[in-house]
Structure formats: C-alpha cells, structure tokens
Amino acid sequence: MATLTPGLARIRIKDLRLRTFIGINDDEVRNRQDVLINVTILYPATGAVQVNEIEHALNYRTVTKALISHVEENRFALLERLTQELLDIVMQYPQVQYAEVEVDKPHALRFAESVSITLSAGRE
C-alpha cells in the first residue's frame, strides 16, 4: 500500500447510489437507472488537522452535493462521459491534488453484477 505525503488526506466517498438517465437503448433513454459512485480524493489537510475548522478542510459534503446535483439533473449516453464529468467537478476544487472516480452501472450486462468505468486526474 502506498504511503501518503505527510499532511495529505485521503477522502473516500463510498457507494453513492443515485438515479439518472444513462445509456443508449430506448428503455435506458426513457427510464432512470441506478448508478453507484465511488470517489477518492487526496488533498493537503495540514491546516485542517492543526486548526480543526472546516474553513481549512476540503468540505466533502459540498463536493458530494455537487456530484448529486449533476447526476440527477442530466442525461448521459456513456459511462465514460458521466465519469469524466464527475471527475471534472471534483478537480474544480483547487485543494484537490489527485482524484479518482468510479461509476458502476448495476446489471448492465447479463450475468454480471455491474459494469464500471474508473478515471483519475492529478495536479503537479
């Protein structure tokens, strides 16, 4: 397991289950489906650790609300597009040094629990 740089925090948003229009088939275009979202964010948390005030932290509630709003208010043909758009939202926060977003589409394939796409981005 990789070690973190001192003061670098890892936030994990796990199993965020939302409903949206996702897919290209007629049924998928007409009906909302479940998607399951997992996000990992690395950000420098030294200030939050020292001061213990939200102004010095990356507010994961704010990030999550932005993700929820985007998923519920839009339509997506491809998992790749949805995943990239969510990653772009996370990376809009300047504190984020690295983020990874995985979006699962449960029961997208016969005999499979789900299909997922994972994308990541980082800053130098």
Secondary structure per residue as TSV (DSSP state, phi and psi in degrees):
chain	resnum	aa	ss	phi	psi
A	1	M	-	360.0	135.9
A	2	A	-	-71.0	146.2
A	3	T	-	-92.9	149.8
A	4	L	-	-89.7	150.1
A	5	T	-	-63.9	141.3
A	6	P	T	-54.0	132.2
A	7	G	T	85.4	-4.7
A	8	L	E	-90.7	119.4
A	9	A	E	-98.1	150.6
A	10	R	E	-113.9	116.5
A	11	I	E	-100.6	134.0
A	12	R	E	-122.6	122.0
A	13	I	E	-100.4	114.0
A	14	K	E	-110.4	133.7
A	15	D	E	53.7	49.0
A	16	L	E	-77.1	107.3
A	17	R	E	-98.1	118.9
A	18	L	E	-130.0	168.1
A	19	R	E	-121.1	134.6
A	20	T	E	-154.3	172.9
A	21	F	E	-88.9	115.8
A	22	I	E	-142.2	121.4
A	23	G	-	134.5	178.5
A	24	I	S	-119.5	-15.1
A	25	N	S	-74.6	155.0
A	26	D	H	-52.7	-46.3
A	27	D	H	-62.4	-38.8
A	28	E	H	-69.9	-33.5
A	29	V	H	-72.3	-31.3
A	30	R	H	-86.4	-28.6
A	31	N	S	-122.8	137.9
A	32	R	-	-68.2	147.8
A	33	Q	E	-129.7	159.1
A	34	D	E	-72.9	142.7
A	35	V	E	-131.0	148.2
A	36	L	E	-118.3	122.8
A	37	I	E	-116.0	133.1
A	38	N	E	-126.4	133.6
A	39	V	E	-130.2	135.9
A	40	T	E	-119.8	130.6
A	41	I	E	-129.2	132.9
A	42	L	E	-110.9	130.3
A	43	Y	E	-149.4	153.1
A	44	P	E	-73.0	118.1
A	45	A	-	-110.1	15.7
A	46	T	H	-55.3	-46.4
A	47	G	H	-61.7	-42.3
A	48	A	H	-64.8	-39.3
A	49	V	H	-66.6	-42.1
A	50	Q	H	-75.7	-42.5
A	51	V	H	-95.1	-28.3
A	52	N	-	62.9	41.2
A	53	E	-	-132.9	141.8
A	54	I	G	-60.6	-28.0
A	55	E	G	-62.2	-19.3
A	56	H	G	-101.8	5.5
A	57	A	S	-117.8	162.8
A	58	L	-	-83.5	117.2
A	59	N	-	-78.8	100.6
A	60	Y	H	-67.0	-22.3
A	61	R	H	-67.4	-42.7
A	62	T	H	-62.7	-43.6
A	63	V	H	-61.3	-46.8
A	64	T	H	-62.9	-41.7
A	65	K	H	-61.8	-38.3
A	66	A	H	-65.1	-40.3
A	67	L	H	-65.0	-46.3
A	68	I	H	-58.9	-49.1
A	69	S	H	-58.3	-44.9
A	70	H	H	-64.5	-45.0
A	71	V	H	-65.7	-45.0
A	72	E	H	-75.1	-22.2
A	73	E	H	-101.5	3.8
A	74	N	-	-131.1	170.7
A	75	R	E	-120.1	146.2
A	76	F	E	-137.3	134.8
A	77	A	S	-83.6	-40.2
A	78	L	-	-122.6	144.8
A	79	L	H	-59.8	-37.1
A	80	E	H	-58.7	-43.7
A	81	R	H	-66.4	-46.8
A	82	L	H	-58.5	-46.0
A	83	T	H	-61.4	-44.7
A	84	Q	H	-63.9	-41.7
A	85	E	H	-63.7	-38.7
A	86	L	H	-68.2	-40.4
A	87	L	H	-61.7	-41.3
A	88	D	H	-60.2	-39.8
A	89	I	H	-62.6	-46.8
A	90	V	H	-62.0	-42.0
A	91	M	H	-72.7	-10.9
A	92	Q	T	-66.9	-21.7
A	93	Y	S	-81.2	118.5
A	94	P	T	-63.5	-22.3
A	95	Q	T	-71.0	-23.0
A	96	V	-	-69.0	121.8
A	97	Q	S	-92.1	-32.3
A	98	Y	E	-154.9	142.9
A	99	A	E	-144.7	148.0
A	100	E	E	-133.0	132.3
A	101	V	E	-125.0	129.7
A	102	E	E	-120.3	130.5
A	103	V	E	-120.3	122.8
A	104	D	E	-100.9	140.3
A	105	K	E	-115.4	97.6
A	106	P	E	-59.4	139.4
A	107	H	T	60.7	27.5
A	108	A	-	-70.2	-26.9
A	109	L	S	-122.3	142.9
A	110	R	T	-61.3	135.5
A	111	F	T	74.0	4.0
A	112	A	-	-117.6	140.9
A	113	E	S	-63.3	-41.9
A	114	S	E	-165.6	171.7
A	115	V	E	-123.9	139.6
A	116	S	E	-136.6	157.2
A	117	I	E	-124.7	137.2
A	118	T	E	-124.5	130.7
A	119	L	E	-130.1	152.4
A	120	S	E	-140.3	161.4
A	121	A	E	-152.1	154.8
A	122	G	E	-148.4	165.3
A	123	R	-	-113.2	150.5
A	124	E	-	-76.6	360.0
